[in-house]
Amino acid sequence: MAAVLNPNTIKVRTQQQGLTLVSSNLNNPVTVRKVEDIGDVDIITDGKIDGSVLVYKATTNKWTSTLNLDQQVMDGGQF
């Protein structure tokens, strides 16, 4: 069983063993209808463009929409 203690700050208490308690002070809406409604998502800076992905930026502590993947390390394997 899990219960939302305060819908304004997303704090959850659980009585089951083996679960991790995660707490946040973000003021997210109770119902998320659009990605821009999520408190730690920035789609304003680079906008909503076809093909955009959300990339986490530690400098802003937000997920930001972008077309460029310039911080990732990719391994294509061996052929």
N, C-alpha and C positions, 0 to 999 in steps of 0.2 A: 504494500500500500504506500502511495506517495500522496502528499497533499501540498498544494501551493499555499504558502502562508501569507503572501502579500503579492497581489498581481502586479504591483508597480515596480517591484525589485527582484522578481524571479528568485525566490528562495524556497527550496524544497526540503522537506523532512521526510525521511523514509524509515520504516521499521524493519525492513528486510536486511539480512546480513549479506555481505559481499558487494554491496552497492557503494559507489563513491558519491559523496555529497558535493554538489557543485553549486556555488553561490555567485550571484552577479548583482551589481548595483545599477545596471543599465535600466533605463526606464522604457522598456519595450511595451508596445500595446498588447492587450490580452489576445486579440486576434490579428494575425499577420496576413494581410491580403496582398501586399506588394513587397518586394525585396527592400525597397527604400524605407519601409516602415520599421525595419529592424534597426535597433539602436546603434550597432557598431558596423554598419555598412554604409560606405560613401559611394554613391553613384552620381553625385553632383559634379565632382572634380573632372572626371573623364566622360561622363554621360552614359546613356544606355545606347550602345551601338551594336548592331548585329555582329555576333562572334565574340563579344566581350566575355571575359571570365572574371571572377572575383579572386583577387590575390591579397593576402594579408600583408600589411605594411606596419612594421614595428615602430616606425617613426611617428605614426598617427594612432597606433593601436586600433586600426580599423581595417575591414575588408574593403578593398577599393576596386572598382571596375576598371579593366584595362584590356587592350588588345595586344600588349607586349609582355612576353614572358622573359624578362631579362635577369632574373635572380635565381632561376631554377637550374639544377644539375640534372641532365637527362642521360640515361644509359640506354642505348639502343640494342645492347646485347651483342652477341657474336653471331656471325653468319658464315 
